[in-house]
Amino acid sequence: MTDETGRRADHAVDRLFLDRWSPRAFTGEPMPQETMLTLFEAARWAPSAGNSQPWRFVYGHRGTEAFQRIYETLDEGNRRWTHMASVLAVVLSQTHRKSASGEMRPTHTHAFDTGAAWGYLALQARLSGYYAHAMGGIDRDKAMTDLGVPDGFRVEAAMAIGRMAARETLPEDLMKREVPSDRKPVSEFLSEGRFAR
Ligand SMILES: Cc1cc2nc3c(=O)[nH]c(=O)nc-3n(C[C@H](O)[C@H](O)[C@H](O)COP(=O)(O)O)c2cc1C
C-alpha cells in the first residue's frame, strides 16, 4: 500500500497511519477553538493504567501570550519553524499520585499512557485536516516554571499543530528535510517468544 506521502506499508494498515507525519512548514492560519478541542477529545479517549488519565496539555493559539510563553521554552532549532504553527502545546504527565494513606507514589505508566494520548491526538489532527508535530527539544525546567507546573508532573514534549504549507516557505536546510520518513520493517522490532538480538 502506498499513499500520497509516498510511504509504503508492508501490511494492510489504514492509510491514516501513513498520512500522519511531522511537517515543519505551517501556514500560521488561526485554528478554530472547536477544531482544536476535537484533537484533545481524541486524546481524552486514550487508554491508561487503571484509567488514571495522567496526561495534561497546556496550549496557546498563535498571536497570544500563551503561544509566546510556550514558544520561548522551545529549543532554538524548533523556534526556527514553530512560529508558523497555529497552536503550540506542551505535553505533561503525572508522575506521582497521592495514595489512600496520603503518600506520593510513582505512577509507573505515566509516559506510556501519555504517549498513547499524543498518538491519538496526532491521528485525529490528520482526520481534521491538520498536522501535529511532536518536539522533545524543549527546555523542561523553563517550561515547568513559566507554565506554573506543580510537583508530581513531568514535561514530556511539546507539539506544534497547524495546516501544512508549501515546503518552499521553510529556510533552505529545513526545506531539504521536509520529506515524510520511512520505517524499519516490522521484523526488526517484533519477535516470537524471546527477545531477538
Ligand atoms: C517525542 C518526540 C520528540 C521529537 N522531537 C522533535 C524535535 O525536537 N524537533 C523536531 O523537529 N521534530 C521532533 N520530532 C519529530 C520526529 O523527528 C518524527 O516524528 C520522526 O522523525 C518520525 O517522522 P514522522 O513523524 O514524520 O513520521 C519528535 C517526535 C517525537 C515523537
PDBQT file of the ligand as one rigid body, heavy atoms in Angstrom, charges set to zero:
ROOT
HETATM    1  C1  LIG A 201       8.907  12.521  21.444  1.00  0.00    +0.000 C 
HETATM    2  C2  LIG A 201       9.269  13.156  20.128  1.00  0.00    +0.000 A 
HETATM    3  C3  LIG A 201      10.210  14.167  20.103  1.00  0.00    +0.000 A 
HETATM    4  C4  LIG A 201      10.508  14.818  18.895  1.00  0.00    +0.000 A 
HETATM    5  N1  LIG A 201      11.354  15.900  18.902  1.00  0.00    +0.000 NA
HETATM    6  C5  LIG A 201      11.436  16.682  17.790  1.00  0.00    +0.000 A 
HETATM    7  C6  LIG A 201      12.064  17.949  17.842  1.00  0.00    +0.000 A 
HETATM    8  O1  LIG A 201      12.526  18.421  18.896  1.00  0.00    +0.000 OA
HETATM    9  N2  LIG A 201      12.130  18.675  16.683  1.00  0.00    +0.000 N 
HETATM   10  C7  LIG A 201      11.595  18.211  15.515  1.00  0.00    +0.000 A 
HETATM   11  O2  LIG A 201      11.661  18.946  14.513  1.00  0.00    +0.000 OA
HETATM   12  N3  LIG A 201      10.979  17.011  15.431  1.00  0.00    +0.000 NA
HETATM   13  C8  LIG A 201      10.865  16.240  16.538  1.00  0.00    +0.000 A 
HETATM   14  N4  LIG A 201      10.174  15.045  16.498  1.00  0.00    +0.000 N 
HETATM   15  C9  LIG A 201       9.643  14.541  15.235  1.00  0.00    +0.000 C 
HETATM   16  C10 LIG A 201      10.360  13.248  14.836  1.00  0.00    +0.000 C 
HETATM   17  O3  LIG A 201      11.624  13.558  14.310  1.00  0.00    +0.000 OA
HETATM   18  C11 LIG A 201       9.497  12.474  13.833  1.00  0.00    +0.000 C 
HETATM   19  O4  LIG A 201       8.286  12.107  14.462  1.00  0.00    +0.000 OA
HETATM   20  C12 LIG A 201      10.206  11.216  13.339  1.00  0.00    +0.000 C 
HETATM   21  O5  LIG A 201      11.333  11.551  12.579  1.00  0.00    +0.000 OA
HETATM   22  C13 LIG A 201       9.273  10.355  12.501  1.00  0.00    +0.000 C 
HETATM   23  O6  LIG A 201       8.800  11.102  11.415  1.00  0.00    +0.000 OA
HETATM   24  P1  LIG A 201       7.267  11.389  11.159  1.00  0.00    +0.000 P 
HETATM   25  O7  LIG A 201       6.635  11.898  12.430  1.00  0.00    +0.000 OA
HETATM   26  O8  LIG A 201       7.257  12.444  10.077  1.00  0.00    +0.000 OA
HETATM   27  O9  LIG A 201       6.624  10.110  10.720  1.00  0.00    +0.000 OA
HETATM   28  C14 LIG A 201       9.895  14.371  17.690  1.00  0.00    +0.000 A 
HETATM   29  C15 LIG A 201       8.962  13.324  17.715  1.00  0.00    +0.000 A 
HETATM   30  C16 LIG A 201       8.646  12.724  18.917  1.00  0.00    +0.000 A 
HETATM   31  C17 LIG A 201       7.599  11.625  18.935  1.00  0.00    +0.000 C 
ENDROOT
TORSDOF 0
